[in-house]
Amino acid sequence: MITISYLLSILLGKSGPIHNLVVNYGYAGIGILMMLESASLPIPSEVILPLSGQYIRLGILNFPGVLIVSLVGGLVGFSIDYFIAFYLGKDVIYNHLSLFHLKKESVENFEAWFEKNGSFAVFIIRMVPGVRGLISLVAGFAEMDLKKFYLFSFLGSLIWDTLLIIFGYYAFSGSFASIIEYVAALILVMYLIYALLMRNVRKTAAREKKASQNKDINPGDSESRHMRNH
């Protein structure tokens, strides 16, 4: 998740490798960072894109260029996770979740949530900080139709990227006090989005697990209900 210290570092021009890549390589640097973030590496788009918005305001970059490279980089990163999961399969990925900075329980919960929500899950997760890349693995496990995967990934990312770029453009143009207020508001909104989503995911996973256990305990009842419905 995004941190206050990390966002404040943007204001002071000290956001380390992210700042250096954007300053030295411009659009290419933004595209590379977004690709890495979308491939489940711990590089926050919540820092990359507001920083890019700041440079748009300064006239160093332009909005269409930043948005295009952000979307392209993101889709490439999402594709990497999708095809890794698609070709290697769940068992291999589960044995190497540390490489993706993920926990088994989180992936299992998102699998249950994806099974219930499908394409909508992909769309929503692209706008949730901290877990944007995770759904690509789940979609790969499920062998989700690529057209739907790219369409809903694009739509969700379009909204997310645009909002964060605009935030950076306006938030970092005022006094230091107003900037602090903007940053605090962003962090609060991000936390609420993340918390609400995770609560829903856990509840869905718990219901699915309970339903599966009941089905295993009473397979005859399930089959009987199925016959009556047909």
N, C-alpha and C positions, 0 to 999 in steps of 0.2 A: 504493500500500500504506500501511497504518497506520504511524505513526511514534511513537517514545517521547515526543518533545517534545510532539506533538499530544495524546496521551492525558494526559500529565502536566499539560498546560494546563487540563484539566478539573478536576483536583484543586485547582488554584489559582484556579479561577473565571475563567480568562482565555482561553477557547477562541474568542474573537472573534465573528464573525458567527453561527456555529452556536450558541454559548452565548446570544447576545443574542436570536436568533429563538426559541429554546426558552423562555427566561425571559419575554420580552415577549408572545409569542403562543401559548404552551402547545401544545395539541394541533394547532392549525392550523399552527404553525411547524414542528412535527415532520413533519406530513404533507407540507408544501411541500418541506422538505429531503429527505425520502425520495423524493419524486417527482423532484427534480432529480438526486439520486444515481443513481436507477434509469434516468434518461434519459441516462446516460453523462457527466454532469458530474462533475468531480473533487471531490465532497463525500462523505467517507467515512461510511458507515453504522456503521463500527466506532467512530466518535466520537459520532454522533447518538444511537444507541440506548443505549450505556452511560451517557451523560449523562442521558438520559431515565430510565433505571433509578435513577440517583442521586436524581432529583427525586421518583420514586415513593417511595423510602425516606424522604424528607423530608416526605412527605404533600402535596406540591404537586400531583402528578399521580396517576392510578391506573393499574394495570397493564392492565385491559381497554381503557381509552381509548387508551393509548399503542400497544398492539398493533394495535388496529383502524385507527387513522390511519396507522400505519407500513405496514400491509399495503395499505390503499387507496392511499396515496401511491405506494408501490412499484409497484403494478399499473398505475397511471396512467402512471408514468414508463416502465415496460416497454412499454406500449401505444404511447407516443409513438415510441420507437425502432422498434418492430415496423412500424407503419404508414408511417413515413418510408421504411424499407427496402422495404416492400411496394409502395408507390406510385411511389417514385422509381427503384427498381431498383439493381442492383449497380454499374453503370457510373457513375451519378451519385454514389452514396455513396463509391465508391472515389476519386473525384476531389476529395472534400471530407472525407476521413478526419480531417484535422487539427481539424475542428470537433468531432469526437467524441473527440479525444485518443487516436486509435488509429493503429496502423501496419498497412499492407497485409498484411504477412506474418502478423501476429497474426490478422487477420480470415480470411485464407485457411486458416490452420491450424485455426481453429475451425469453418470451413465443412466441412472434411474430417472433423473429429471429430463434428460434428453429423450429417453424412450417415451415419456409422456407428452413432451412439448414439440419434439421434432425441429422443424425449420425455425420456429419461433424461438427456440432455445438458442440457436446460433445467432439470430438477430439480436436478442437481448444481451447475450454475454459479450458481444463486441462493444457494449457500452458500459461494462462493469469493470472497474479497476481491480487489478490483482489476479484476475482469472480469465482475461481475454483470450489467451492462447490455449487454455485447458480444453475448451470445447472442441478444438480442432482434433485433438487426440480421440475424444469420444466419438466425433463424427467419422473419423477414420476407422475406428473399431466397428462401427455400425455400417460401414461402406455406404455412407450417405451419397445420394446422387450429386455429382460434382456441380451441375448447373445450379442446383438449389444451394449447395454449400457456398459457391462463389457469390451468388446473388444476395443471399441474406447476410453473408459476411461483408459484402460491399455496402449494403444499405446501412447496417449497424455501424460500420466503420466511418461511413460518410458523415453520419450525425455526430459521432464521438469526436472525430478529428476536427470537424468544422467548429464545434463548440469550444474545444480546447484552444484552437488557434485564435479564435475570436476573443476568448478569455485573456490570453496572453497579450493580444493587441491592445485591449482597453485597460486591463488590470495594472499593467506596469507603466502607465503613462502619467499617473498622478503623484501625489506626495507619498512619502514613505508610510505615513499613517494609513492612508487610503489603500495602499498596496497590501499592508498587513491585514486590513479588513477583507479585501478581496481573497487573499490567500486563505484566511480562516474560513470564509464562506465556502470556498472550493473544497477544502478539506472536509468540512462538515457534510456537504452534499455528497462527496465521494464515499464517505464513511456510511452514510445512511443508505445509499444505493447498494453498497457492498453488503451491509448488514441485512437489509431486507431480502436481497437475492439469496444470500446464504441460508437465511432462515427458511425461505421457501424451498430451497434445494434439499435441506436436511429433512424437512417435514415430508416432502414427496418421497425421498429415499426411505424414510422410516415406514411410511404407508405401504410402499411397494414391497419392502422386506417383510412386513407383517402379513400382507396378502399372500406372498409367496410361501411363507411358513404355514399359513392356514391351508393353502392348497396342497402342500406336501403332507400335512397331517390328515386332511379329509379329501383325498383324491376322488373318492366315490361320490361325495356330495357335489363336487365341482362338475363331475361328468354328468350326474343326474340333472343338475341345473342346465347344463349345456343341451341335453337332449330335450328338456321341456321347452327351451327357447327356440328349438328348431322343429 
